[in-house]
Amino acid sequence: MLKIALAAFAVMTLAASPVAAAPCRDAKGKFIKCATVTPKKPVRCKDAKGKFAKCGAAGAKPA
């Protein structure tokens, strides 16, 4: 029973390792380190009363 459990664990470990590898390649097809780009939040502005307004409007400041 222990041998079966260890064999199953080894198979799962080997099967999971390609998934963890980063699939980033350059133009030539060589593997490179993936860039960590975080999406930027959109800039929202508020007017003097505290309501959301277009950032180009008079008196609007970034919230």
Helices and strands as residue ranges (DSSP letters): H 2-20, E 45-46, E 52-53, E 61-62
